[in-house]
Amino acid sequence: MQQIDFMESPVLVARQLIGWTVLVDGVGGVIVETEAYDQDDEASHCFVGLTPRNAAMFGPPGHAYVYRSYGLHWCLNFVCRPEGHGAGVLIRALEPTHGIDRMAERRGTAVPRLLASGPGRVGQALGIDRSLGGASLDAPPFQLLPPSRQAEVLCGTRIGISKAVDRPWRFVAAGSRFLSKPMKG
């Protein structure tokens, strides 16, 4: 069975996660967009060092790091690298496949493309909140399922940030209509 090694760099993990399915209490979909963040990265929450807010991002690997963006949206990240090194992968978009009715209810829309295209929408669609911060990704309520076929992955610069904008640490499933924003170029 395929596995993701969360001890690896977030750049490698972010690429490998494309095509995997993430479920939270049976609700979720195929990961079609990710971004990598590492502690030497000015755009990362870990760049300032360990704080109470970002502690989950420093390990252990294979756990959830949950934060609130702009005080509104809960965002889901998967922690990478050995414990003590702050790094993770932001789940930016999913193609909904499981529990679509629950996603639509949580999001207030039944338009498939709008259910989980963007990190805030992912959080809302999956029912992510502070209580899931630090939870293991290999135990309920989380479930990670390997892809049935290998996705073609495109790489580009991250979006929605103002620092370290030139790092090519955004990964998307080629041809997906569920991305938060199309790839440039």
C-alpha positions as CSV (number, residue, x, y, z in Angstrom):
1,M,0.0,0.0,0.0
2,Q,1.2,3.5,-0.8
3,Q,2.1,5.8,2.0
4,I,3.2,9.4,2.4
5,D,6.3,9.9,4.5
6,F,5.6,13.0,6.5
7,M,9.2,13.0,7.8
8,E,10.2,14.3,4.3
9,S,10.4,17.9,3.2
10,P,7.1,19.7,2.8
11,V,7.9,20.3,-0.9
12,L,8.2,16.6,-1.6
13,V,5.1,15.8,0.5
14,A,3.0,18.6,-1.1
15,R,3.7,17.1,-4.6
16,Q,3.0,13.5,-3.4
17,L,-0.3,14.4,-1.8
18,I,-1.8,15.5,-5.2
19,G,-4.3,12.7,-6.0
20,W,-4.7,11.4,-2.5
21,T,-8.1,11.5,-0.9
22,V,-8.6,13.1,2.6
23,L,-11.7,12.4,4.6
24,V,-12.8,13.9,7.9
25,D,-15.6,11.9,9.5
26,G,-16.3,10.4,6.0
27,V,-16.5,13.8,4.3
28,G,-13.9,14.9,1.8
29,G,-12.3,14.5,-1.6
30,V,-9.3,14.2,-3.8
31,I,-6.5,16.6,-3.0
32,V,-5.9,18.7,-6.2
33,E,-4.0,21.7,-4.8
34,T,-1.3,22.1,-2.1
35,E,1.4,24.5,-1.0
36,A,4.5,23.8,1.0
37,Y,5.8,25.9,3.9
38,D,9.1,25.4,5.8
39,Q,10.6,27.1,8.8
40,D,13.2,29.0,6.8
41,D,10.4,30.4,4.6
42,E,9.3,34.0,5.4
43,A,5.7,33.1,4.3
44,S,5.5,30.3,6.9
45,H,4.0,30.6,10.3
46,C,7.1,28.9,11.6
47,F,9.5,31.5,10.4
48,V,9.2,33.4,13.7
49,G,10.1,30.3,15.7
50,L,8.0,28.2,18.0
51,T,4.9,30.0,19.5
52,P,1.7,28.7,21.2
53,R,-0.1,29.5,18.0
54,N,2.1,27.5,15.6
55,A,3.3,24.7,18.1
56,A,1.4,21.9,16.2
57,M,3.4,22.8,13.1
58,F,6.6,21.7,14.9
59,G,5.5,18.1,15.1
60,P,5.0,15.4,15.3
61,P,4.9,14.8,11.6
62,G,1.7,13.3,10.1
63,H,-0.6,15.4,12.3
64,A,-2.9,18.3,11.5
65,Y,-1.9,22.0,12.0
66,V,-5.1,24.1,12.0
67,Y,-5.2,27.8,12.0
68,R,-7.7,30.6,11.5
69,S,-7.0,32.8,8.4
70,Y,-8.0,36.4,8.7
71,G,-10.0,35.5,11.8
72,L,-12.7,33.9,9.6
73,H,-11.7,30.6,8.0
74,W,-10.1,27.4,9.5
75,C,-7.3,26.1,7.3
76,L,-5.9,22.6,7.3
77,N,-2.2,21.7,7.0
78,F,-0.4,18.4,7.3
79,V,2.8,18.6,9.5
80,C,6.1,17.4,7.9
81,R,9.7,16.9,8.9
82,P,11.0,15.5,12.2
83,E,9.5,16.8,15.4
84,G,11.0,20.1,16.4
85,H,11.3,21.4,12.8
86,G,8.4,23.6,11.8
87,A,7.0,22.6,8.3
88,G,3.8,21.7,6.7
89,V,1.6,21.4,3.7
90,L,-1.5,23.6,3.2
91,I,-4.4,21.8,1.6
92,R,-5.7,24.4,-0.8
93,A,-8.3,22.6,-2.8
94,L,-10.2,19.3,-3.1
95,E,-12.3,17.7,-5.7
96,P,-15.4,16.6,-3.6
97,T,-16.1,12.9,-3.7
98,H,-17.5,11.9,-0.3
99,G,-20.2,13.5,1.8
100,I,-21.0,16.1,-0.9
101,D,-24.4,16.8,0.7
102,R,-22.7,17.6,4.0
103,M,-20.2,19.8,2.2
104,A,-23.0,21.7,0.5
105,E,-24.8,22.2,3.7
106,R,-21.7,23.5,5.5
107,R,-20.8,25.8,2.6
108,G,-24.3,27.0,1.7
109,T,-23.9,26.1,-2.0
110,A,-24.4,23.0,-4.1
111,V,-22.1,24.1,-6.9
112,P,-19.4,21.4,-6.9
113,R,-16.5,23.7,-7.9
114,L,-17.3,26.1,-5.0
115,L,-17.4,23.4,-2.3
116,A,-13.7,23.1,-1.5
117,S,-11.7,25.3,-3.9
118,G,-9.6,27.4,-1.6
119,P,-8.1,26.7,1.9
120,G,-11.0,28.4,3.7
121,R,-13.6,26.5,1.7
122,V,-11.7,23.3,2.4
123,G,-11.8,23.9,6.1
124,Q,-15.5,24.8,6.0
125,A,-16.5,21.9,3.8
126,L,-14.6,19.4,6.0
127,G,-15.9,20.9,9.3
128,I,-12.3,21.8,10.4
129,D,-12.0,23.7,13.6
130,R,-9.4,24.3,16.4
131,S,-10.3,20.9,18.0
132,L,-8.6,19.1,15.2
133,G,-5.2,20.9,15.6
134,G,-2.6,18.3,16.5
135,A,-4.8,15.3,15.6
136,S,-3.1,12.4,13.9
137,L,-3.8,12.0,10.2
138,D,-3.8,8.2,10.5
139,A,-6.6,8.0,13.0
140,P,-10.3,9.0,13.1
141,P,-11.7,11.5,12.3
142,F,-9.0,11.6,9.5
143,Q,-8.5,9.1,6.8
144,L,-6.0,9.4,3.9
145,L,-6.6,7.1,0.9
146,P,-4.0,6.6,-1.8
147,P,-4.8,7.6,-5.4
148,S,-6.3,5.0,-7.8
149,R,-4.0,6.4,-10.5
150,Q,-1.1,8.8,-10.5
151,A,-2.1,12.4,-11.2
152,E,-0.1,14.6,-13.5
153,V,1.3,17.3,-11.2
154,L,2.1,20.9,-12.2
155,C,4.3,23.2,-10.1
156,G,4.2,27.0,-9.7
157,T,4.6,29.8,-7.3
158,R,2.3,30.1,-4.2
159,I,-0.6,32.5,-4.2
160,G,-2.2,34.7,-1.6
161,I,1.0,35.6,0.2
162,S,3.2,38.6,0.3
163,K,6.6,37.1,1.3
164,A,8.8,34.5,-0.5
165,V,6.4,34.7,-3.4
166,D,9.0,33.4,-5.9
167,R,9.3,29.9,-4.4
168,P,7.7,27.2,-6.7
169,W,6.0,25.4,-3.8
170,R,2.4,25.3,-5.2
171,F,1.3,21.9,-6.6
172,V,-1.9,21.2,-8.6
173,A,-3.5,18.3,-10.4
174,A,-3.2,19.1,-14.1
175,G,-6.5,19.9,-15.7
176,S,-8.5,20.0,-12.5
177,R,-11.5,22.4,-12.5
178,F,-11.5,22.4,-8.7
179,L,-8.4,24.6,-8.1
180,S,-8.6,27.8,-6.0
181,K,-7.1,29.7,-9.0
182,P,-5.7,28.4,-12.3
183,M,-2.0,28.0,-12.7
184,K,-0.2,30.8,-14.4
185,G,1.5,30.1,-17.7
